[in-house]
Amino acid sequence: MLSCKDKSPGSSLELCGVKDPVNNLNWLKALVDEAKTKDPSYTTIVAVTVKGETLINYYVSIMSCIGCISYHCDGTRFDMSVLSQEESKQYQEDIWGEKGRRVVLWPQK
């Protein structure tokens, strides 16, 4: 499922063991609700797979770090320092690169 890029998820999307993760993962819903209160054109929330694990990345375009605010499916923060330099590069490419593999969770298209 995460091998396709730029999907617009609907209620049938299953991620992190739940259908419609934006509405059914409380911590993710809170992030989306927070993003809605700001200028939504600055924020993107995507899911990517790193080392076989789904991670949720919260990116605000006025920040200088791609991939810095990421979460495990349980809502705990992901520590990018556990990735090798090559893994970190691949992670960032998966989030934003032309050949990146991601599922866009928000904003929904």
C-alpha positions in Angstrom: 0.0 0.0 0.0 2.8 2.4 0.8 4.6 1.7 -2.5 2.3 4.1 -4.4 2.9 7.8 -4.0 0.6 10.7 -3.4 -2.5 8.8 -2.6 -5.5 10.7 -1.4 -6.7 8.5 1.5 -10.3 7.9 2.2 -12.2 6.1 4.8 -11.1 2.8 3.3 -7.3 3.5 3.9 -5.9 1.1 6.4 -2.7 2.2 8.1 -1.2 1.4 11.5 -3.7 -1.3 12.0 -6.8 0.9 11.7 -9.1 2.0 8.9 -9.2 5.8 8.3 -6.2 6.6 10.5 -6.7 10.3 10.3 -10.0 9.9 12.2 -9.3 6.8 14.2 -5.8 7.4 15.7 -6.5 10.0 18.3 -3.0 11.4 18.3 -3.0 11.8 14.5 -6.5 13.4 14.6 -5.1 15.9 17.1 -2.2 16.7 14.7 -4.6 17.2 11.8 -6.9 19.4 13.9 -4.0 21.5 15.0 -2.8 21.9 11.4 -6.3 23.0 10.4 -6.1 25.9 12.8 -3.0 27.2 11.1 -2.4 28.0 7.4 -3.1 24.6 5.9 -1.0 25.3 2.8 2.1 25.0 5.0 1.5 21.6 6.5 1.7 18.1 5.0 1.3 14.8 6.9 2.4 11.7 5.1 3.0 8.0 5.9 6.2 6.3 4.7 7.8 3.0 5.5 11.3 2.9 7.1 13.0 -0.4 7.9 9.6 -2.1 7.5 7.8 0.2 9.9 5.2 2.8 9.0 6.1 6.3 10.2 3.9 9.3 10.1 5.8 12.5 9.1 4.4 16.0 10.1 6.0 18.6 7.9 5.6 22.4 8.1 7.1 24.0 5.0 8.5 26.9 6.9 10.7 24.5 8.9 14.2 23.7 7.6 14.2 20.0 8.5 12.5 17.4 6.3 11.6 14.3 8.4 12.3 15.8 11.8 8.8 15.5 13.2 7.9 11.9 12.8 5.8 9.4 14.8 5.5 5.7 15.3 2.0 4.3 14.8 1.4 4.5 18.6 2.0 8.3 18.5 5.5 8.3 20.1 8.1 10.4 18.4 10.5 8.7 16.0 14.2 9.5 16.6 15.9 10.0 13.3 19.3 9.5 14.9 18.8 5.8 14.8 19.0 5.8 11.0 22.3 5.6 9.2 23.2 8.4 6.9 22.0 6.4 3.9 18.7 5.4 5.6 18.1 9.0 6.6 18.7 10.2 3.0 16.3 7.5 1.7 13.7 8.5 4.3 13.8 12.1 3.2 13.6 11.1 -0.4 10.6 8.9 0.4 8.9 11.9 2.0 9.5 14.4 -0.8 11.5 13.0 -3.7 10.2 12.5 -7.2 10.5 8.8 -6.7 9.4 8.9 -3.1 7.0 6.4 -1.6 4.4 8.0 0.5 0.8 8.2 1.3 -0.5 11.7 1.8 -2.7 11.7 4.9 -3.3 15.5 5.0 -4.3 17.7 3.4 -6.7 15.3 1.6 -7.2 16.0 -2.0 
